[in-house]
Amino acid sequence: MAVIHLDGERIEVAEGSPLRTVLHDLPAGHCVALIRPAEKERAATGSLSIHTTAGEVRIEGEGDRAAFLLEPSAAGSLVLHWQDRHAAAFGPFPSGVSPVRKPSLYERGDVILGCGGYDPQRSYLIFSRSRHSSDHGADATGGVIGRVVAGRAVLDRWKTGDRIERIEPVISWADTSRSFTTTDLSTPLEDGMQVVTGVDMMAQGYTPEAVTTEAAGTVEHLLSTLGKNRFVVNRATSTHIFDAAATGTELERGHRHPRREGMVTVRTAGTSSGGIYIYREDVQSSPTHSIAGQVVHGIELVRLAKEGDVFSIRVRPERIDLLGLTLAQAQEIAMGRGFTLHADSTDGSRMVVSQEPGTTLEVLKEKAATVTTAPQNRVVDIVLDDAKAPVTCALFRKVTGLSNHNAGALPLFFKFDDVFLFKPPIPPGAKIIPENTPAGEVPAASLAMTNDSRKGSGMAGVRLSANREFGPTSEPFEGTNVIGSIIDTEKLKGFKEREKVYIREVRR
């Protein structure tokens, strides 16, 4: 017999039994961490710690392209030579770069090996401060030798006279036993093996004994994003793993604190705003990261996860989102979670369309919530077609509230004959590219949005009958993005212009 530890629980199994022997309800496609017992040794991570007179910057190298920075004489020649709002350059120093005369596009945090006057004897280590296109005298690849993964704020603090004092490899503990993540349930179990099936996380400001609300908004975003109990590793670096599912979400800056191993943050600015980060090691605080929680079990899975992995994640407390539920269902949840529910009706069949307070932590702290309800004849069920119109469906959910809740709303703008037009609040700069434009005939009850090829871009509409000439928003087919269909078409007939139509998405 072999003894294994399944999420910390000691279990005896037959030596060589497959992993599926102890895993009975792992969601399809989710990975687990397998850790064999072994000694550990120090190993380089592929990252470099660059100590400057203005602070420390940590970079993740592109392969071995940054290895030359570890040469004993490298740091001594790296003085801030020039800077502008786009970049800061340290040098000059000789290198073997083969410059080409062409501009390249760089992102904030890119570390570039370039040269002045296309002379390799006057090379520079260039840090990109913002997204820009420039000819830095780099090679044909653009010269990116690494990316800043910690200390980006230091890039903006450098001024004349600053220099690089020393460069060191980042050392971490590496498991020589070949521990790994896998989705292969036929993997044989070995004596002493640890199996970690998921990550448990405690939200910032929450304990079973007390609740604080300093990070209520950030935590609500976290609970909404991870509501399906899955974390997708869209990026894995030596310092963190990153789930990009909710990027593009605008958030207020919240609770700021140094980012320790196992800490969870939400980015609040930049192109990755709304993304979820879990840290593998300590890095300094950042004004664009708000603390959202802390891993309390499964840090081994966080350390071993690689790009493309999907694993189970459980966050405490469970989210309290009553929108889209019947009043009877909401009352049942309130009773089970220990808070008082105030409602505008006693009719349990009515649907909850608003909730105050709007965040889980505030409800738990106040031990009370107030809801507004609507009768079922004022709630229209819809189906969205993500397979054919993923970009437009995502925008539709965002502007109606369906991206964060089980219910949303659309203002009825105009109706005539069998056409109903809605005017959702499209944010400035939103793009509605042509997507799933119809051909031949638009079926009855189709739901659509006008794309950017037409003047009425952003208008949503439903047509109760089929049509071979115009889409649901009364635009030609080329200006129409079909995003789904309406189930309760008869209910629409009872609404007047300027009334709010409550909608609920039905998943199929």
LINDA-V662561 format. One record per backbone hydrogen bond with DSSP energy under -0.5 kcal/mol. NH is the residue of the N-H (numbers start at 1). CO is the residue of the C=O. If there is no record, write none. Layout:
{{NH & CO} {NH & CO}}
//
This chain:
{{2 & 13} {4 & 2} {4 & 11} {5 & 193} {6 & 4} {6 & 9} {7 & 5} {7 & 195} {9 & 6} {11 & 4} {13 & 2} {16 & 189} {17 & 14} {19 & 187} {20 & 185} {21 & 18} {22 & 19} {23 & 19} {24 & 22} {30 & 27} {31 & 310} {32 & 182} {33 & 196} {34 & 180} {35 & 194} {36 & 34} {41 & 174} {43 & 172} {45 & 170} {48 & 59} {49 & 168} {50 & 48} {50 & 57} {51 & 49} {51 & 166} {52 & 50} {52 & 55} {53 & 163} {55 & 52} {57 & 50} {58 & 150} {59 & 48} {60 & 147} {61 & 46} {61 & 59} {62 & 145} {63 & 61} {65 & 62} {67 & 64} {69 & 66} {70 & 67} {71 & 68} {74 & 71} {77 & 73} {77 & 74} {78 & 75} {79 & 77} {80 & 162} {81 & 89} {82 & 89} {84 & 87} {88 & 127} {89 & 82} {90 & 125} {91 & 79} {92 & 123} {93 & 123} {95 & 120} {99 & 97} {100 & 138} {102 & 100} {104 & 134} {106 & 132} {109 & 128} {110 & 107} {111 & 146} {112 & 110} {112 & 126} {113 & 143} {114 & 112} {114 & 124} {115 & 136} {116 & 122} {118 & 115} {119 & 116} {120 & 118} {122 & 119} {123 & 93} {123 & 120} {124 & 114} {125 & 90} {126 & 112} {126 & 124} {127 & 88} {128 & 110} {128 & 126} {129 & 86} {130 & 86} {132 & 106} {134 & 104} {136 & 134} {142 & 139} {145 & 111} {145 & 143} {146 & 111} {147 & 60} {148 & 109} {149 & 58} {150 & 58} {154 & 151} {155 & 151} {155 & 152} {156 & 152} {156 & 153} {157 & 154} {158 & 154} {162 & 159} {164 & 78} {165 & 51} {165 & 163} {166 & 51} {168 & 49} {170 & 47} {171 & 169} {172 & 43} {174 & 41} {174 & 172} {176 & 39} {176 & 174} {178 & 175} {180 & 34} {182 & 32} {185 & 183} {187 & 184} {189 & 17} {192 & 3} {193 & 190} {194 & 35} {195 & 5} {196 & 33} {197 & 195} {199 & 312} {200 & 297} {201 & 314} {202 & 294} {203 & 201} {203 & 316} {204 & 292} {206 & 203} {207 & 210} {212 & 205} {216 & 213} {219 & 215} {220 & 216} {221 & 217} {222 & 218} {223 & 219} {224 & 220} {225 & 221} {226 & 222} {227 & 224} {229 & 226} {231 & 311} {233 & 231} {233 & 309} {234 & 232} {234 & 242} {235 & 242} {237 & 240} {241 & 278} {242 & 235} {243 & 276} {244 & 242} {247 & 244} {248 & 273} {249 & 246} {249 & 273} {259 & 283} {260 & 258} {262 & 279} {263 & 260} {264 & 293} {265 & 277} {266 & 290} {267 & 275} {268 & 288} {269 & 288} {273 & 270} {274 & 267} {275 & 272} {276 & 243} {277 & 265} {278 & 241} {279 & 263} {280 & 239} {281 & 239} {283 & 259} {289 & 286} {290 & 266} {291 & 255} {292 & 264} {293 & 264} {294 & 202} {295 & 262} {296 & 200} {297 & 200} {301 & 298} {302 & 298} {303 & 299} {304 & 300} {305 & 301} {308 & 233} {309 & 306} {311 & 231} {312 & 197} {313 & 229} {314 & 199} {316 & 201} {321 & 319} {324 & 352} {325 & 322} {327 & 350} {328 & 348} {330 & 326} {331 & 327} {332 & 328} {333 & 329} {334 & 330} {335 & 331} {336 & 332} {337 & 333} {338 & 334} {339 & 334} {340 & 367} {342 & 340} {342 & 369} {344 & 371} {348 & 346} {350 & 347} {351 & 374} {352 & 325} {353 & 372} {354 & 372} {356 & 370} {363 & 359} {364 & 360} {365 & 361} {366 & 362} {367 & 363} {368 & 363} {369 & 340} {370 & 356} {371 & 342} {372 & 354} {374 & 351} {378 & 375} {379 & 376} {380 & 378} {380 & 502} {382 & 504} {383 & 485} {385 & 483} {386 & 384} {388 & 385} {389 & 385} {393 & 389} {394 & 390} {395 & 391} {396 & 392} {397 & 393} {398 & 394} {399 & 395} {400 & 396} {401 & 397} {402 & 397} {403 & 397} {404 & 401} {405 & 401} {406 & 323} {408 & 503} {409 & 400} {410 & 501} {412 & 410} {412 & 499} {413 & 411} {413 & 421} {414 & 421} {416 & 419} {419 & 416} {420 & 462} {421 & 414} {422 & 460} {423 & 411} {424 & 422} {426 & 424} {430 & 427} {433 & 431} {441 & 439} {442 & 467} {443 & 441} {445 & 463} {446 & 443} {446 & 463} {447 & 484} {448 & 461} {449 & 481} {450 & 459} {451 & 479} {452 & 432} {454 & 451} {457 & 454} {458 & 450} {459 & 456} {460 & 422} {461 & 448} {462 & 420} {463 & 446} {464 & 418} {467 & 442} {471 & 475} {474 & 471} {477 & 469} {479 & 476} {480 & 477} {481 & 449} {482 & 436} {482 & 480} {483 & 447} {483 & 481} {484 & 447} {485 & 383} {486 & 445} {487 & 381} {488 & 381} {489 & 487} {491 & 488} {492 & 488} {492 & 489} {493 & 489} {493 & 490} {494 & 491} {495 & 492} {498 & 412} {499 & 496} {501 & 410} {501 & 499} {502 & 378} {502 & 500} {503 & 408} {504 & 380} {505 & 406} {506 & 382} {507 & 505}}
//
